[in-house]
Amino acid sequence: MVDFTAEKYAPTLALRVSGLIDRGLALSKNQTVKRIAFALAAVAFGAGLIASYIVTPDLLDNISWTPFFVVMFVAVPLSIVLSALEMMLTGRLLAQDFSFNQAIKISILGGAANMLPLPGGTVVRIAALREKGTAVANGLRATIVVGIIWLGVAFSFSGIWLLGFSALAGLVMLVSGAAALAFGFLYGLKTYSNPGVLSQITAVKLTASVLEAIQIMLCLQALGISAGFAVAATLSASGVAGSAVSIVPAGLGVREVVSATLASIIGLSAAYGFLAASLNRVAGLVVLCALALILPFHKQKV
């Protein structure tokens, strides 16, 4: 039985974290901070690309564009839809209704805001909940619950597949993921008493993990690497790791480094893991940029 006696401290903690977010917003206006954060991320990202190219100099000469376009025009839009469903379900936890159209816009804006050196996606979601009348502390708490469930699902999913390559590493990731999932779900159940919505959120995040694995598999195929779903599913945990590091714009370089590390564990070249994650990022950024440019011309407000 999980002890929830600390629940009484949650509102205070949420307010403190929301204060940090407000300070983060103010800090993000400092051009020097933004430039330093992005410069460091770009250097790490560029260094990884150069190292990957040195290891496999002919890899980029034989890119197959069909799998890449499938990721960009099919998988990425589906991931945005899943993000919108997550936003709608998060609203339901707080008795707030978001239309699918509103949720899609929030997901696009959140993805674009993640390019800032702060948790932009989180800020956008909390702001949308606040416009519906939800207190910042409550919106932050719900967002954190969903984030913990996502972390738990992603690590559990990846850990199960990692077991086939490294029993120890797979067990560590699986146990960590299961613990996070149990805590997130049970705390959410204690706070919101809505097992149906929490189960739906878990299902959405599991679907997102499967989709992430498919995207990585297609990116590997685009690089000319014949890798099965098990390999791609193992690398899929890099997505949530990159999203968790908010001080780096869009987790730039973090996702790729984690993917490279996991690739090394399962016997795949680290360069392949890094480049596959990079291609996946490029596909997502292209779609998000295009949609972000179109969004201002849509008359209906979020």
C-alpha positions in Angstrom: 0.0 0.0 0.0 1.5 3.4 -1.0 1.6 6.0 1.7 -0.1 9.2 0.6 0.4 11.1 3.8 2.6 13.6 1.9 -0.4 14.6 -0.2 -1.1 17.5 2.1 2.2 19.0 1.0 1.4 18.7 -2.7 -0.3 22.1 -3.1 2.7 23.9 -1.4 5.1 22.0 -3.6 3.1 22.8 -6.7 3.0 26.5 -5.9 6.7 26.5 -5.4 7.3 24.7 -8.7 4.9 27.1 -10.4 7.0 29.9 -9.0 10.1 28.4 -10.5 8.3 28.2 -13.9 7.4 31.9 -13.6 11.0 32.7 -12.9 12.0 30.5 -15.7 9.7 32.5 -18.0 11.4 35.7 -16.9 14.8 34.1 -17.3 14.0 33.0 -20.8 13.6 36.7 -21.8 17.3 37.1 -21.0 18.8 36.8 -24.5 22.3 35.9 -23.1 20.8 32.9 -21.2 18.9 31.7 -24.2 21.9 32.0 -26.5 24.2 30.2 -24.1 21.7 27.3 -23.6 21.1 26.9 -27.3 24.8 27.3 -28.1 25.8 24.5 -25.7 23.0 22.3 -26.9 24.0 22.9 -30.5 27.6 22.2 -29.8 26.7 18.9 -28.2 24.3 18.0 -31.0 26.9 19.0 -33.7 29.7 17.1 -32.0 27.5 14.0 -31.9 26.8 14.3 -35.6 30.4 14.8 -36.5 31.4 11.8 -34.4 28.8 9.7 -36.0 29.9 10.8 -39.5 33.6 9.9 -38.6 32.5 6.4 -37.5 30.3 5.8 -40.5 31.4 8.3 -43.3 29.3 6.7 -46.0 26.1 6.3 -44.0 24.4 9.5 -45.1 25.2 8.8 -48.8 22.6 6.1 -49.0 19.6 7.5 -47.1 16.3 6.0 -48.2 13.8 8.9 -48.2 10.6 6.8 -48.3 10.8 5.7 -44.6 11.8 9.2 -43.6 8.7 10.7 -45.4 6.5 8.1 -43.7 7.8 9.3 -40.3 7.3 13.0 -41.3 3.9 12.8 -43.0 2.2 10.0 -41.1 3.9 9.2 -37.7 4.6 12.8 -36.6 1.0 13.9 -37.2 -0.2 10.9 -35.3 2.0 11.8 -32.4 0.5 15.3 -32.4 -3.0 13.7 -32.3 -1.9 11.5 -29.3 -0.6 14.6 -27.6 -3.9 16.3 -28.1 -5.8 13.3 -26.6 -3.5 13.5 -23.6 -4.4 17.2 -23.2 -8.1 16.5 -23.4 -7.7 13.7 -20.8 -5.6 16.0 -18.5 -8.4 18.5 -18.7 -11.0 15.8 -17.7 -8.9 15.1 -14.5 -9.7 18.7 -13.5 -13.3 18.7 -14.8 -12.3 20.9 -17.7 -13.3 20.2 -21.3 -11.1 20.8 -24.3 -12.4 20.3 -27.8 -10.1 18.2 -30.1 -9.4 21.4 -32.1 -8.3 23.3 -29.0 -6.2 20.3 -27.9 -4.4 20.1 -31.2 -3.5 23.8 -31.1 -2.2 23.4 -27.6 -0.1 20.5 -28.6 1.4 22.4 -31.6 2.1 25.5 -29.5 3.6 23.3 -26.7 5.9 21.6 -29.2 7.0 24.9 -30.5 7.5 26.3 -27.0 9.8 23.4 -26.1 12.4 25.1 -28.3 12.8 27.6 -25.4 15.3 26.8 -22.6 12.5 26.0 -20.2 9.7 23.5 -20.0 7.7 25.3 -22.7 5.2 22.5 -23.4 4.4 22.3 -19.7 3.9 26.1 -19.4 1.6 26.1 -22.5 -0.6 23.3 -21.0 -0.8 24.9 -17.6 -1.7 28.3 -19.2 -4.5 26.6 -21.2 -5.8 25.0 -18.0 -5.7 28.3 -16.2 -7.7 30.0 -19.0 -10.4 27.3 -18.2 -10.4 28.4 -14.6 -8.0 25.9 -13.1 -5.5 27.2 -10.5 -1.9 27.1 -11.6 -1.0 24.7 -8.7 -3.8 22.3 -9.7 -2.8 22.4 -13.4 0.8 21.8 -12.5 0.0 18.9 -10.3 -2.1 17.2 -13.0 0.6 17.8 -15.6 3.2 16.2 -13.2 1.0 13.2 -12.7 0.6 12.7 -16.4 4.4 13.2 -16.8 5.2 10.5 -14.2 2.8 8.1 -15.9 4.5 8.8 -19.2 7.9 8.2 -17.7 6.7 4.9 -16.2 5.1 3.7 -19.3 8.1 4.6 -21.6 10.7 3.0 -19.3 8.6 -0.1 -18.7 8.0 -0.5 -22.4 11.7 0.0 -23.3 12.8 -2.1 -20.4 10.8 -5.2 -21.5 12.5 -5.2 -24.9 15.9 -4.3 -23.4 15.8 -7.6 -21.3 16.4 -9.5 -24.5 19.7 -7.7 -25.0 20.9 -7.1 -21.4 19.2 -8.7 -18.5 20.6 -6.4 -15.9 20.1 -3.1 -17.8 16.6 -4.2 -18.8 15.7 -5.2 -15.3 16.8 -1.8 -13.9 14.9 0.1 -16.5 11.8 -2.1 -16.2 11.7 -1.9 -12.4 12.3 1.9 -12.5 9.5 2.3 -15.0 7.1 0.1 -13.1 7.7 2.0 -9.9 7.2 5.3 -11.6 4.0 4.1 -13.3 2.6 2.7 -10.0 3.4 5.9 -8.1 1.9 8.1 -10.8 -1.2 6.1 -11.3 -1.9 5.5 -7.6 -1.2 9.1 -6.6 -3.4 10.3 -9.5 -6.1 7.9 -8.3 -5.9 9.2 -4.7 -5.9 12.8 -5.9 -8.6 12.7 -8.7 -10.5 9.4 -8.0 -10.9 8.9 -11.7 -9.4 5.5 -12.6 -11.1 5.6 -16.1 -9.3 8.7 -17.2 -6.0 7.6 -15.7 -6.3 4.3 -17.5 -7.0 6.2 -20.8 -3.9 8.4 -20.2 -1.8 5.3 -19.6 -3.2 3.7 -22.8 -2.4 6.9 -24.8 1.2 7.0 -23.5 1.6 3.3 -24.3 0.4 4.0 -27.8 2.8 6.9 -28.0 5.7 4.7 -27.0 4.8 2.1 -29.6 4.6 4.9 -32.2 8.0 6.3 -31.1 9.5 2.8 -31.6 8.0 2.6 -35.1 9.4 6.1 -35.9 12.9 5.0 -34.8 12.6 1.8 -36.7 11.7 3.7 -39.9 14.6 6.2 -39.3 17.0 3.3 -38.9 15.6 1.9 -42.2 16.1 5.3 -43.8 19.8 5.0 -42.8 20.0 1.6 -44.4 20.0 -0.3 -41.2 17.9 -3.4 -41.0 16.8 -3.4 -37.4 13.7 -5.1 -35.9 11.0 -3.6 -33.7 12.8 -4.9 -30.6 15.8 -2.7 -31.3 13.7 0.3 -32.0 11.5 -0.3 -28.9 14.6 -0.4 -26.7 15.8 3.0 -28.1 12.3 4.6 -27.7 13.0 5.6 -24.0 15.3 8.3 -25.4 12.2 10.4 -26.3 10.9 10.8 -22.7 14.5 11.4 -21.5 15.0 14.3 -23.9 11.6 15.8 -23.0 12.5 15.6 -19.3 15.6 17.9 -19.8 13.9 21.3 -20.3 16.8 23.7 -19.8 18.1 22.5 -23.2 15.9 23.7 -26.0 13.7 20.7 -27.0 16.1 18.5 -25.2 18.5 19.1 -28.1 21.3 16.5 -28.0 19.9 14.7 -24.9 17.6 12.4 -26.8 20.4 11.6 -29.2 22.9 10.8 -26.6 20.5 8.6 -24.7 19.7 6.8 -27.9 23.4 6.3 -28.7 24.0 5.0 -25.2 21.1 2.5 -25.4 22.3 1.5 -28.9 25.7 0.6 -27.4 24.1 -1.5 -24.7 22.2 -3.6 -27.3 25.2 -4.1 -29.6 24.2 -1.5 -32.2 26.6 1.2 -33.2 26.2 4.3 -31.1 26.4 6.3 -34.3 23.3 4.6 -35.6 21.4 5.3 -32.5 22.4 9.0 -32.5 21.6 9.5 -36.2 18.3 7.7 -36.0 17.2 9.9 -33.1 18.5 12.9 -35.1 16.4 12.0 -38.2 13.4 11.5 -36.0 13.9 15.0 -34.5 14.3 16.6 -37.9 11.0 15.0 -39.1 9.2 16.3 -36.0 10.6 19.8 -36.2 9.8 20.2 -39.9 6.1 19.3 -39.3 5.9 21.5 -36.1 7.4 24.5 -37.9 5.0 24.1 -40.8 2.0 23.8 -38.5 3.2 26.7 -36.3 3.3 28.9 -39.3 -0.2 27.9 -40.4 -1.7 28.2 -36.9 -1.9 32.0 -36.6 -4.2 32.1 -39.7 -6.7 29.8 -38.0 -9.5 32.1 -36.7 -10.7 30.0 -33.8 -8.8 30.7 -30.5 -7.3 28.1 -28.2 
